[in-house]
Structures are given as structure tokens and as C-alpha cells.
């Protein structure tokens, strides 16, 4: 089943999405908007967002994440033609640094 009419078929086949970063780290309690790009850039596709674990990270309809419990979850964005993009989110403790001391 193809979701595009005949005139839109070529553009629909080429429409894709991706997050600008495949992995991010965020501290528990913080929020951040994930950046999503579409190809071609003229596409007006709206993505839907889902978290693999809402206890670790929640995501709203605009791609803004809020970190909860410490752990790792995946945010998946999907557009109407079925194309998806994934971003792995690692939630860290509020006081943690990037580098650990030995």
C-alpha cells in the first residue's frame, strides 16, 4: 500500500528524516529539544515522537525531551510515509560530570 498519489510519489519516496545527533546525554530533571531534519528540506512532514521508556525520558509532540530516572531510552520519530529516525538518550545523575576521576 502506497501512501502517496501518483504526482507525489517521487517526493514521497525521497522524503526521509533523521535526528541531527544519534546519541545525547542529559542530566536528570533537565529538558532539551531534539533537532530533526527532513529530506528534502522543503518537506512539511510533521513527525510523531515516542519514548521507549517514559520513566527515563518523556517526549512531547514537538520533540522536547524531559529527563527522568537515570538510564537509557530511545526516542523514535515517525513521519506519515513510515520513515523513522532514532536518538539514544542517556540520562545521568544531576551532579555527574562528563569525565570521571580515577
Order of alpha helices (4+ residues) and beta strands (2+ residues): alpha-beta-beta-beta-beta-beta-beta-beta-beta-beta
